[in-house]
Amino acid sequence: MQATRDFSHYVKDLGSGLSHIDLAVEGVSCAGCMSKIERGLSAMPDVTLARVNLTNRRVALEWKEGALDPANFIDRLAELGYKAYPFETASAEAAEDEQSRFLLRCLGVAAFATMNVMMLSVPVWSGNVSDMIPEQRDFFHWLSALIALPAAAYAGRPFFSSALRALRTRNVNMDVPISIGVLLALGMSVVETVYHAEHTYFDAAIMLLTFLLVGRYLDQSMRRRTRAVAGNLAALKAETATKFVGADEILEVPVAAVHPGDIVLLRPGERCAVDGTVVAGRSEVDQSLITGETRYVTADSGTAIYAGSLNMTGTLRVRVSAASEATLLAEITRLLDNALQARSRYVRLADRASRLYAPVVHATALLTVLGWVLAGATWHDAIVTGIAVLIITCPCALGLAIPTVQTVASGAMFKAGVLLNSGDAIERLADVDRIIFDKTGTLTLPDLDVVNGADIPADVFALAGQLALASRHPVAAAVARASAAKLPLAGAIEEPGQGVRGDIGGVELRLGRPSFCGAEQLANDDPDLDPEASHVAFSVGEAKYLFSIRQGLRPDAQAVISALQSRNIMVEILSGDREPAVRAAARALGVQEWRAGVTPADKIARIDELKSQGFKVLMVGDGLNDAPSLAAAHVSMSPISATHLSQATADLVFLGKPLAPVVVAIDFARKALRLMRQNLWLAVGYNLLAVPIAISGVVTPLIAAAAMSGSSVLVMLNALRARRVAQGGF
């Protein structure tokens, strides 16, 4: 009786008629594996997405809901030569740790064997010059074989098993030429030893494995460090929440059982499991992930709080606005996943080259053997030369050239507050020579603030704050926040579109439009009113006051604009806001080109105009009304504060209140692009130089092993330079 496999528990409903599952896949080690799996799965009917994340060996699959059984994907991967199973964080991390330990054991065995075989080779080399007798030389050769053969059998398993899986499915990957080269070198060495030859190549084979294992272990360690960022985010997610199920009754429930509108209790020391708004209580909260601010934020009634935030002191009641996979933390995690599996045009170029490379390597080695035989060489010498060609032309350096840079750069950009949402965003961002900023919510902070609070008497400000707590209007919320009011005024009544009114000691209080508060004359006649600000009136009996409220510029906006201009990037502002507000912002930031009152269509027209002039335009906007212009630009960015982030069309998203990530992202992108090009040229240049030399017969398998491994390590070390950029200029 055949057991049925039910993977429905792991399937997520994405809406729009699509389903999603993540599969952990064993044996994915190179760009060739990625493209092979993606092609194989994408060819299945009704599959809309198949993307491999080499960093965590995971495959993300999307398909039309109800059209396929998830077990079909596992069967298809088995046909391609890969073992797969539904992804679970704990099991995946355990498997990854075991793989890392296995590679380290293989490396230890190979390195130990290499040192000993090389020590045995020294007397042979010197003995061939000083007339060592054949029996002594044979003894050293057999001793080398006794060390190298079992060591290679164990240390070569990562490559041999991968090559065998590929060949079983009638495919080739980069491990195929490696395995063939190692096995041919070992086999030829055994034959040479049996027939008492002067030279063997045990040292070349085991040294090749050692260098390859060093490269593979370094590659995995680098990817694990980058992936640890995502693991740290996952650790911020609380699995349960304390939900109010009655007026005074609470119950600890899974996050999946919490829905928008519910009230949850957040105690000191707990991480918030939901996005929401504080409705009662006061505390200090660490939400540096979202705001970028390392100091604790005071949270009280009306304060927005996000999943992953750590409550430090008091107890809070939070009204839920989003839970589970709808939270901002979950969205950041998804964006980070996109960054780690982003596929650029350079990655696709390396993928295609790697697919073609293995058969080319085999053909080149075979033609070298036949060519030398036709030229009069012995089969022995021709095969040795063919082995050297096979080893020296292995495409490991080419396969590592681009993915390593992109992995390092995307991880470094996240640490700097930037998430990638598009595969080729790094390359497009590196070309930028013009930036268009939206003003509201981009150059300015998303929250309103009272800018003339110092001019209002403290007791009046406190009364206005209490009255403002009775309203949900954003302007009233700004007054309440600035006044630090804790309790709303009892009996206050909100009149939609006008304001809120209340009574204290028989004196009427009003907060809202100047006409609602009887303060029209004050609003019209005051010459000191801020022309950029919105104005809300407050009346206490016959006394009238005006609050000036506006969005403040991001704290480092001026420095960032200067830094961009110093990089020869022209800056302009396009905003739908009023002309006085845009003019004042442009003047404060030193931006010469600006336009106010523009529509989304106007922004697109301006972007098209600049593109026709040859500019590469970066559009930075909030991702909502700016969505059309974000899509029209050469590349785009949005702040994390943009609501409905999942609907934003931006290629990159930056975290926190500072604007500095815009500059840092450009610097990282430019450096990463340089390193990608350097690595491609290193890989191609190495082969252009090494292949003719190997074909000429002047390179032994030992030198070929050292050269090939050295090229792989070189491109990886070069890729590690993408972790840092110069931070000067702002």
C-alpha positions in Angstrom: 0.0 0.0 0.0 1.5 3.4 -1.0 1.4 6.2 1.6 -0.1 9.4 0.5 1.8 12.7 1.0 -0.2 15.6 2.3 1.8 18.9 2.1 -1.2 21.2 2.3 0.0 22.4 5.8 3.0 24.1 4.1 1.0 25.7 1.3 0.2 29.4 1.6 -2.8 31.1 -0.1 -1.5 34.3 -1.8 -4.9 35.4 -3.0 -5.6 36.2 -6.7 -5.9 32.4 -7.3 -2.3 31.6 -6.5 -0.7 29.2 -4.0 2.9 29.3 -2.6 5.3 26.8 -1.0 8.9 26.9 0.0 11.0 23.8 -0.5 14.4 23.1 1.0 16.6 21.4 -1.6 19.8 19.4 -1.0 22.8 19.6 -3.4 22.3 23.1 -4.7 25.9 24.4 -4.9 26.3 26.7 -8.0 24.6 29.0 -10.5 24.2 26.1 -12.9 22.1 24.2 -10.3 19.9 27.2 -9.9 19.2 27.7 -13.5 18.6 23.9 -14.0 16.1 23.7 -11.2 14.3 26.9 -12.3 14.0 25.7 -15.9 12.8 22.3 -14.9 10.1 23.6 -12.5 9.0 26.5 -14.7 8.3 24.0 -17.5 5.5 22.4 -15.4 2.0 23.5 -16.4 0.3 26.2 -14.2 3.6 27.1 -12.4 3.8 30.9 -12.3 7.1 31.3 -10.4 10.1 29.0 -9.6 13.0 30.8 -8.0 16.0 29.3 -6.2 17.7 31.0 -3.3 21.3 29.8 -3.4 22.0 31.4 0.0 19.6 29.1 2.0 19.2 26.3 -0.6 15.5 27.1 -0.9 13.0 27.1 -3.8 10.0 29.4 -3.8 7.2 28.1 -6.0 3.9 29.7 -7.0 1.2 28.1 -9.0 -2.5 28.4 -9.9 -4.5 27.4 -6.9 -5.8 23.8 -7.0 -4.0 23.0 -10.3 -1.1 21.0 -8.8 -0.3 18.8 -5.8 2.8 20.1 -4.0 4.1 16.6 -4.0 4.6 16.9 -7.8 7.3 19.5 -7.2 9.3 17.1 -5.0 8.9 14.4 -7.6 10.1 16.7 -10.4 13.1 17.8 -8.3 13.9 14.1 -7.8 13.9 13.7 -11.5 16.3 16.6 -11.8 18.6 14.9 -9.3 17.8 16.8 -6.1 16.2 15.7 -2.9 13.6 18.2 -1.6 11.2 18.6 1.3 8.9 21.3 2.7 10.9 24.1 4.2 10.8 24.4 8.0 13.1 26.9 9.7 14.3 24.5 12.4 15.0 21.5 10.2 16.6 23.7 7.5 19.0 25.3 9.9 19.9 21.9 11.4 20.5 20.5 7.9 22.6 23.6 7.0 24.7 23.2 10.2 25.3 19.5 9.4 26.3 20.4 5.8 28.8 23.0 7.2 30.3 20.5 9.6 30.5 17.9 6.8 32.4 20.3 4.5 34.7 21.2 7.4 35.4 17.5 8.0 36.1 16.9 4.3 38.4 20.0 4.3 40.3 18.7 7.3 40.8 15.3 5.7 41.9 16.8 2.4 44.3 19.3 4.0 45.9 16.6 6.2 46.3 14.3 3.2 47.7 17.1 1.1 50.4 18.0 3.6 51.5 14.4 4.0 51.5 13.6 0.2 53.4 16.8 -0.5 56.0 15.8 2.1 56.3 12.4 0.4 56.7 14.1 -3.0 59.7 16.2 -1.9 62.1 13.2 -1.6 60.8 11.9 -5.0 61.5 15.2 -6.7 64.9 15.5 -5.2 65.6 11.8 -5.7 64.9 12.0 -9.4 67.8 14.5 -9.5 70.1 12.6 -7.1 69.6 9.1 -8.5 67.0 7.6 -6.1 66.7 3.9 -6.8 63.4 2.8 -8.3 62.4 0.7 -5.3 62.6 3.8 -3.0 60.6 5.9 -5.5 57.9 3.2 -5.8 57.7 3.0 -2.0 57.0 6.7 -1.8 54.4 6.5 -4.6 52.6 3.6 -2.9 52.7 5.4 0.4 51.2 8.5 -1.3 48.5 6.3 -2.8 47.7 4.8 0.6 47.1 8.3 1.9 45.5 10.0 -1.1 43.0 7.4 -2.3 40.9 7.0 0.9 41.3 10.8 1.6 40.0 11.7 -1.9 37.2 9.1 -1.6 36.0 10.9 1.6 36.9 14.5 0.9 35.6 14.4 -2.7 32.1 13.3 -1.7 30.5 16.8 -2.0 31.7 16.9 -5.7 31.3 13.3 -6.6 27.7 13.0 -5.3 26.7 16.2 -7.0 28.2 15.1 -10.3 26.6 11.7 -10.0 23.2 13.3 -9.5 23.6 15.4 -12.6 24.8 12.5 -14.8 21.8 10.4 -13.6 19.5 13.0 -15.0 21.6 13.3 -18.2 22.8 16.7 -17.3 26.2 18.3 -16.4 27.2 20.8 -13.8 30.4 22.3 -12.6 31.1 19.3 -10.4 31.3 17.0 -13.3 34.6 18.2 -14.8 36.0 18.5 -11.3 35.1 14.9 -10.5 36.4 13.6 -13.9 39.7 15.6 -13.4 40.3 14.2 -9.9 39.4 10.6 -10.8 41.5 10.7 -13.9 44.5 12.1 -12.0 44.1 9.4 -9.3 43.6 6.6 -11.8 46.6 7.7 -13.9 48.7 7.9 -10.8 47.8 4.4 -9.8 48.7 3.2 -13.3 52.0 5.1 -13.1 52.8 3.6 -9.7 52.0 0.0 -10.9 54.4 0.5 -13.9 57.2 2.1 -11.9 56.9 5.5 -13.6 58.9 8.5 -12.3 55.9 10.8 -11.8 52.5 10.4 -10.2 49.8 13.0 -9.6 48.4 12.1 -6.2 49.5 15.5 -4.9 47.7 17.3 -7.7 44.4 15.5 -7.1 44.3 15.9 -3.4 45.5 19.5 -3.5 42.7 20.3 -6.0 40.2 18.9 -3.6 41.7 20.9 -0.7 41.5 24.2 -2.6 38.0 23.5 -3.9 36.8 22.7 -0.4 38.4 25.9 1.0 36.5 27.9 -1.6 33.2 26.0 -1.0 33.5 26.4 2.7 34.2 30.1 2.5 31.3 30.5 0.1 29.0 28.8 2.5 30.2 30.7 5.5 29.7 34.0 3.6 26.2 33.0 2.7 25.4 31.9 6.2 26.5 35.3 7.6 24.3 37.1 5.1 21.4 34.7 5.8 21.9 35.3 9.5 20.3 38.8 9.0 17.1 37.1 7.9 17.4 34.7 10.8 17.7 37.6 13.2 14.5 39.1 11.7 12.7 35.7 12.1 13.8 35.7 15.7 11.9 38.9 16.2 8.6 37.3 15.3 6.5 36.4 18.3 4.6 33.2 17.8 1.8 33.9 20.3 -0.1 37.0 21.5 -2.2 37.7 24.6 -5.6 38.6 23.3 -8.6 40.1 25.1 -11.5 37.8 24.7 -13.7 39.7 27.2 -13.7 43.0 29.0 -11.3 41.7 31.7 -10.4 38.2 30.3 -7.3 37.5 28.4 -6.1 34.4 26.5 -2.7 33.5 25.0 -3.4 32.5 21.4 -1.3 31.8 18.3 -0.7 34.8 16.1 -2.8 33.2 13.4 -5.8 33.6 15.7 -5.4 37.4 16.0 -7.3 39.6 13.6 -7.5 43.4 12.8 -9.6 45.1 15.4 -8.7 42.8 18.2 -7.1 44.2 21.4 -3.9 42.5 22.7 -2.0 43.0 25.9 1.8 43.7 25.7 3.6 43.3 29.0 7.1 44.6 29.8 9.9 42.5 28.2 7.6 41.0 25.5 8.0 41.4 21.8 4.9 42.7 20.0 3.4 40.1 17.7 1.3 42.5 15.6 1.1 45.9 14.0 -1.3 48.2 15.8 -2.0 51.4 17.8 -1.7 51.8 21.5 -5.1 52.4 23.1 -4.2 52.3 26.7 -1.0 52.4 28.9 2.4 54.0 28.7 5.8 52.5 28.1 9.1 52.8 26.4 9.5 50.7 23.2 12.5 49.6 21.2 11.5 49.7 17.6 14.9 50.5 16.0 14.3 48.1 13.2 11.6 50.3 11.7 12.6 53.8 12.7 16.4 53.4 12.7 16.4 55.2 16.1 18.4 53.3 18.7 16.9 55.2 21.6 13.6 53.9 23.1 10.4 55.5 21.9 7.8 56.6 24.4 4.5 54.8 23.5 1.1 55.9 24.8 -2.4 56.3 23.5 -2.3 56.8 19.7 1.3 55.6 19.2 1.8 53.2 16.3 3.7 50.0 17.2 5.0 47.3 15.0 5.6 43.6 15.2 9.1 42.8 16.5 9.2 45.9 18.7 10.3 45.2 22.3 8.3 46.6 25.1 10.6 47.8 27.9 8.8 49.2 30.9 5.0 49.6 31.1 2.0 47.5 30.1 0.2 48.4 26.9 -3.1 47.6 25.2 -2.8 47.5 21.5 -5.5 47.6 18.9 -4.4 45.3 16.0 -4.2 46.7 12.5 -2.2 43.7 11.0 -1.1 40.3 12.2 0.9 37.3 11.0 2.1 37.6 7.4 0.5 41.1 7.0 2.8 42.9 9.4 5.5 45.3 8.4 8.1 42.9 9.8 6.8 40.1 7.6 7.0 42.5 4.6 10.6 43.4 5.5 11.5 39.7 5.7 9.9 39.0 2.3 11.9 41.9 0.8 15.1 40.6 2.4 14.4 37.2 0.8 14.0 39.0 -2.5 17.3 40.6 -2.0 19.1 37.4 -1.2 17.7 35.6 -4.3 17.7 38.6 -6.6 18.8 37.7 -10.1 20.6 40.3 -12.2 21.5 40.4 -15.9 25.1 39.6 -14.8 23.9 36.6 -12.8 21.9 35.4 -15.8 24.9 35.8 -18.0 27.1 33.8 -15.7 24.3 31.1 -15.5 24.3 30.8 -19.3 28.1 30.7 -19.4 28.2 28.0 -16.7 25.7 25.8 -18.6 27.8 26.0 -21.7 31.1 25.7 -19.9 31.0 22.1 -18.8 30.5 20.5 -22.2 33.1 23.0 -23.7 35.6 22.0 -21.0 35.1 18.3 -21.8 35.4 18.9 -25.5 38.5 20.9 -25.1 40.2 18.3 -22.9 39.3 15.5 -25.4 40.5 17.5 -28.4 43.7 18.2 -26.5 44.3 14.5 -26.0 43.6 13.7 -29.7 45.6 16.6 -30.9 48.7 15.5 -29.0 48.4 11.9 -30.1 48.1 13.1 -33.7 51.2 15.2 -33.2 53.1 12.2 -32.2 52.9 12.2 -28.4 52.3 9.0 -26.5 48.9 8.3 -25.1 50.3 8.7 -21.6 51.6 12.2 -22.2 48.5 13.2 -24.1 46.2 12.0 -21.3 48.3 13.9 -18.7 48.0 17.0 -20.7 44.2 16.4 -21.1 43.9 16.0 -17.3 45.7 19.4 -16.8 43.3 21.1 -19.3 40.3 19.5 -17.6 41.4 20.7 -14.2 42.6 24.2 -15.1 39.5 25.1 -17.1 36.9 24.1 -14.4 34.3 27.0 -14.4 34.1 27.4 -10.6 35.5 31.0 -10.8 32.9 32.0 -13.4 30.1 30.4 -11.4 31.1 32.3 -8.3 32.0 35.6 -9.9 28.6 37.3 -9.8 26.4 35.5 -7.1 29.1 36.1 -4.4 29.2 39.8 -5.1 25.4 40.1 -5.1 25.0 38.1 -1.9 27.6 40.2 -0.1 26.3 43.5 -1.4 22.6 42.7 -0.7 23.5 41.7 2.9 25.6 44.8 3.4 22.9 47.1 2.0 20.4 45.6 4.4 22.6 46.4 7.3 22.8 49.9 6.0 19.0 50.1 5.9 18.2 49.2 2.2 16.3 46.3 0.9 16.2 45.1 -2.7 12.9 44.3 -4.4 14.2 43.7 -7.9 16.9 41.4 -9.3 18.8 44.0 -11.4 18.3 47.0 -9.1 21.9 47.1 -8.1 23.1 47.4 -11.7 20.4 50.0 -12.6 21.1 52.0 -9.5 24.8 52.1 -10.2 24.0 54.0 -13.5 22.0 56.8 -11.9 22.9 60.4 -12.8 19.6 62.1 -11.9 17.4 61.9 -8.9 13.8 63.1 -8.6 12.5 63.3 -5.0 8.8 63.6 -4.0 8.6 65.9 -1.0 5.7 64.8 1.2 6.6 61.6 3.1 10.0 61.3 1.3 12.1 64.4 1.9 9.8 65.1 4.9 8.9 62.8 7.7 5.6 61.0 7.4 4.2 62.4 10.8 2.9 65.9 11.3 4.4 68.1 14.0 3.5 71.3 15.7 6.1 73.9 14.7 5.0 76.9 16.9 4.5 75.0 20.2 6.9 77.3 22.0 4.5 80.2 21.3 1.5 78.6 22.9 1.1 78.9 26.8 1.8 75.5 28.4 -1.6 75.2 30.1 -3.4 76.1 26.9 -1.3 73.5 25.0 -2.2 70.8 27.6 -5.9 71.6 27.3 -5.7 71.4 23.5 -3.9 68.1 23.7 -6.6 66.6 25.9 -9.3 67.7 23.5 -7.2 66.5 20.5 -7.1 62.9 22.0 -10.8 62.7 21.4 -10.3 63.0 17.6 -8.8 60.6 15.0 -7.8 63.3 12.6 -4.0 63.4 11.8 -3.8 67.1 12.6 -5.4 66.5 16.0 -3.0 63.6 16.6 -0.1 65.9 16.0 -1.4 68.3 18.6 -2.0 65.5 21.1 1.5 64.1 20.4 3.3 67.4 20.9 1.4 68.2 24.1 2.2 64.9 25.6 -1.4 64.6 26.8 -2.4 61.3 28.5 -6.1 61.4 29.0 -8.8 62.6 26.6 -11.2 65.3 27.7 -14.4 63.6 29.0 -17.5 64.3 27.0 -15.8 65.7 24.0 -17.7 65.5 20.7 -16.2 65.4 17.2 -18.0 67.1 14.3 -16.8 65.5 11.1 -15.0 67.9 8.8 -15.0 70.7 11.4 -13.2 69.7 14.6 -13.9 68.6 18.1 -15.5 70.4 21.0 -15.8 69.9 24.7 -16.5 71.7 28.0 -14.4 72.2 31.1 -15.7 74.1 34.1 -18.5 75.6 32.0 -16.1 77.0 29.4 -16.4 75.7 25.9 -13.3 74.4 24.2 -13.0 73.9 20.4 -10.2 72.5 18.2 -10.4 72.5 14.5 -10.9 74.7 11.5 -10.5 78.5 12.2 -14.1 79.0 11.1 -15.3 76.3 13.6 -13.4 78.0 16.4 -14.3 81.6 15.4 -10.7 82.4 14.6 -11.0 83.4 10.9 -9.7 86.9 11.5 -6.7 85.6 13.5 -5.9 83.2 10.7 -6.2 85.9 8.0 -4.5 88.8 9.7 -1.4 87.2 11.4 1.6 88.2 9.3 3.9 85.7 11.2 2.0 82.6 10.2 4.2 79.9 8.5 3.2 79.9 4.8 4.2 76.2 4.5 2.1 75.0 7.4 -1.4 73.9 7.9 -3.2 75.7 10.7 -5.6 74.5 13.3 -7.4 76.8 15.7 -8.1 76.3 19.4 -10.6 78.4 21.4 -11.0 78.6 25.2 -14.1 80.7 25.6 -13.2 83.9 23.9 -9.4 83.3 23.8 -8.2 82.1 20.3 -4.9 80.4 19.4 -3.5 79.0 16.2 -1.3 75.9 15.9 1.0 75.7 12.8 1.4 72.1 11.8 3.5 70.6 9.0 5.8 67.7 8.2 9.4 68.4 9.1 12.3 67.6 6.7 14.1 64.3 7.4 17.0 65.1 9.8 19.8 64.5 7.3 18.0 65.6 4.1 20.3 68.6 3.5 23.5 66.6 4.0 22.2 63.8 1.7 21.3 66.3 -1.1 24.8 67.8 -0.8 26.4 64.3 -0.9 24.4 63.4 -4.0 25.5 66.6 -5.8 29.1 65.9 -4.9 28.8 62.6 -6.7 27.8 64.5 -9.9 24.1 63.4 -9.5 21.6 66.2 -10.3 18.7 66.5 -7.9 15.2 67.9 -8.4 11.9 67.9 -6.5 8.5 67.2 -8.0 5.7 67.5 -5.6 1.9 67.8 -5.6 2.1 70.0 -2.6 1.5 73.8 -2.5 4.1 76.0 -4.0 5.1 77.8 -0.8 5.8 74.5 1.0 7.8 73.1 -2.0 9.8 76.3 -2.5 10.7 76.5 1.2 11.9 72.8 1.2 13.9 73.3 -2.0 15.5 76.4 -0.6 16.4 74.7 2.7 18.0 71.8 0.8 19.8 73.8 -1.8 17.9 72.2 -4.7 17.6 74.5 -7.8 15.1 72.6 -9.8 11.7 72.0 -8.4 8.0 72.0 -9.3 4.9 72.2 -7.2 1.3 71.1 -7.8 2.3 68.4 -10.2 0.1 65.4 -10.9 1.3 61.7 -11.4 1.0 62.3 -15.1 3.2 65.3 -14.9 5.9 63.3 -13.0 5.9 60.6 -15.7 6.1 63.3 -18.4 9.2 64.8 -16.7 10.8 61.4 -16.3 10.2 60.6 -20.0 11.7 64.0 -20.9 14.9 63.3 -18.9 15.1 59.8 -20.3 14.9 61.2 -23.8 17.9 63.4 -22.9 19.9 60.3 -21.9 19.6 60.6 -18.1 19.3 57.5 -15.9 16.6 58.6 -13.4 16.2 57.4 -9.9 12.7 58.3 -8.5 12.3 58.4 -4.8 8.7 58.5 -3.6 6.3 57.1 -1.1 5.0 54.3 -3.3 1.3 55.2 -3.4 0.4 58.2 -5.6 3.9 58.0 -6.9 3.6 54.4 -8.0 3.2 55.3 -11.8 6.4 57.5 -11.7 8.2 54.9 -9.7 7.5 52.4 -12.4 8.4 54.8 -15.2 11.9 55.6 -13.8 15.1 53.8 -14.6 15.2 52.7 -11.0 13.1 53.6 -7.9 13.2 53.7 -4.1 10.5 54.1 -1.4 10.7 54.7 2.3 9.5 51.9 4.6 6.9 54.3 5.9 5.0 54.0 2.6 1.7 52.3 3.5 0.6 49.2 1.6 4.2 48.4 1.0 3.4 45.2 -0.8 1.7 47.2 -3.5 4.6 49.6 -4.0 6.4 49.3 -7.3 9.8 50.5 -5.9 12.9 48.5 -6.8 14.5 49.3 -3.4 13.1 50.2 0.0 14.9 52.1 2.8 14.3 51.8 6.5 14.1 54.4 9.2 13.8 58.2 9.4 17.2 59.2 7.9 17.6 59.7 4.1 21.2 58.6 4.2 20.4 55.1 2.8 19.7 56.6 -0.6 23.4 57.7 -0.8 24.7 54.6 0.7 22.6 52.4 -1.7 24.1 54.3 -4.7 27.7 53.8 -3.3 27.1 50.1 -2.7 25.6 49.6 -6.1 28.5 51.4 -7.9 31.1 49.4 -6.0 29.2 46.1 -6.5 28.9 46.7 -10.2 32.6 47.4 -10.4 33.3 44.2 -8.5 31.0 42.1 -10.7 32.8 43.4 -13.8 36.2 42.8 -12.2 35.2 39.2 -11.3 33.9 38.5 -14.8 37.2 39.7 -16.3 39.2 37.8 -13.7 37.4 34.6 -14.6 37.5 35.1 -18.4 41.1 36.5 -18.3 42.2 33.5 -16.2 40.8 31.1 -18.8 42.1 33.0 -21.8 45.6 32.8 -20.2 45.5 29.4 -18.6 43.8 27.3 -21.4 46.4 27.8 -24.1 49.2 27.2 -21.6 47.6 24.0 -20.4 47.0 22.8 -24.0 50.6 23.5 -24.8 51.6 20.8 -22.3 53.8 22.9 -20.0 51.4 22.8 -17.1 51.3 19.7 -14.8 48.1 18.6 -13.1 49.5 19.9 -9.8 50.1 23.4 -11.2 46.7 23.3 -12.9 45.0 22.4 -9.6 46.7 25.3 -7.8 45.9 27.8 -10.6 42.2 26.8 -10.9 41.6 26.8 -7.1 43.5 30.1 -6.8 41.2 31.8 -9.4 38.1 30.7 -7.4 39.4 32.0 -4.1 40.5 35.2 -5.8 37.0 36.1 -7.1 35.5 35.3 -3.7 38.0 37.5 -1.9 37.3 40.2 -4.4 33.6 39.8 -3.8 34.1 40.3 0.0 35.2 43.9 -0.8 31.5 44.7 -1.4 30.8 44.6 2.3 32.1 48.2 2.8 31.9 51.5 1.1 33.5 54.8 2.0 31.1 56.7 4.2 32.5 60.2 3.6 30.6 63.0 1.9 27.7 63.5 4.2 
